[in-house]
Amino acid sequence: MDDSLLKSIAGKYGTPLYVYDGDLVLERCRQFKNAFKGFPVKVKFCYAVKANTSLAILKLIQNQGFGADVVSAGELDAALNAGFKPSDIIYTSNSKSDEDIKAAVKAKINITIDNAAEIEAVEKAGGRKVAFRVNPDVDAKTHPKVSTALSGSKFGLHFTNDIAFNAVKKAVQAGLQPVGIHCHIGSNIKDATAFTEAAGKMMDFAVRLKKELDIKLDFIDFGGGLGVQYKDEIAFTPEQFAGAYKSAVAEGVKKLGYAPEAWFEPGRFIVAEAGIVLAKVNNVKETPAKKFVNVDCGFNVLVRPAMYDAYHKVGVVGKNGEQETYDIAGYLCESGDILAKDRALPKVVKGDLIKIQNAGAYGFSMASNYNSQPLPAEVLVKGGKAHLIRKRQTIKDLYERQLTHSDL
Ligand SMILES: Cc1ncc(COP(=O)(O)O)c(C=O)c1O
């Protein structure tokens, strides 16, 4: 996005601020869909709502014909509110309360069983058709905190010791109808081999369900995980992502003798590059070891650097060059609240605007009120026009649901 536009948006709406390029979100949706042209079976794309849950963004994605992957009653509500059809929504959390399950059954969305105990809860809630989230034990070679299908992972029904197979059998005995299987091996993956390995294991499992339990699935959901370039990594494209699945799915379908749909759940790829965080420089502080740019945001706004050691490109709005090396320091009382380390930037002064790039995924959706900092506002730019899509929280909002008691 153009620096002069960013400056005028920050001037109007203040900082810290999330600014999204809506046209880029649409472009990424189209690119993802196009990559699957000629795929051996019918496909469905369920955007992972957790990546960015803002309603205006969800609506853009829904308009592109996507479904939604949700992990809570709140995300389900957001997806329904944004217009996603219940049959295009899949619920994939590893830990659902009975109320969560009731809400999913009532909304008539697709639900995944993550452990055998959920079978009874679904049955009690009056559910009938179910999918099963399995753990195929695949190393996605990504950050450990976003690896979700290792043998020690909390997610899914493991193939090991026939846990997944026995859960499907139990569900059938309980009168449920298995209609899908699901996996998600991790996030920000830039290597085809893990996706291909997972695809092969999923297809083999579907073959086993057909042979031993005579189950014909409506869909196999392979999850999301397509990574994006944050620094200077080699790009992994949607075409490579689709290609990683293509032959494993085609071969599996031959063995199966029927063709279940293939579902995918991209999150990060759709929204990451479209988002920028704008923060204002409070001051520049020189210590014996470093020069810190103290900004008016922190990991309460963008947690990825603190949580995953994530790298985000940063720049100074309206300035170019590489005159000084700085750390961009957040305003939270935590040593770990550093948004970017050792960055060569033009000379920074109080009042400058820092832009933190590729912040559209797992940015606002992971923001918090730590240190009693209100949540930032969000602006969506589409066709060159800026729209406020979320008002900034106020300090007063922080107290709204708290109760003080005079007798305490
Ligand atoms: C079940 C599930 N599906 C899809 C995704 C989206 O992954 P990504 O944003 O890497 O595409 C996630 C995120 O971790 C997930 O947990």
The ligand as a Gaussian input file, in Angstrom:
#p B3LYP/6-31G(d) Opt

LIG

0 1
 C       -7.740000     -26.920000      11.721000
 C       -7.017000     -25.825000      11.049000
 N       -7.239000     -25.627000       9.738000
 C       -6.626000     -24.642000       9.063000
 C       -5.725000     -23.798000       9.683000
 C       -5.102000     -22.710000       8.877000
 O       -3.740000     -22.858000       8.732000
 P       -2.958000     -21.802000       7.865000
 O       -3.279000     -20.465000       8.373000
 O       -1.529000     -22.159000       8.069000
 O       -3.366000     -22.009000       6.436000
 C       -5.444000     -23.973000      11.039000
 C       -4.463000     -23.121000      11.708000
 O       -3.569000     -23.512000      12.367000
 C       -6.111000     -25.014000      11.739000
 O       -5.899000     -25.207000      13.041000

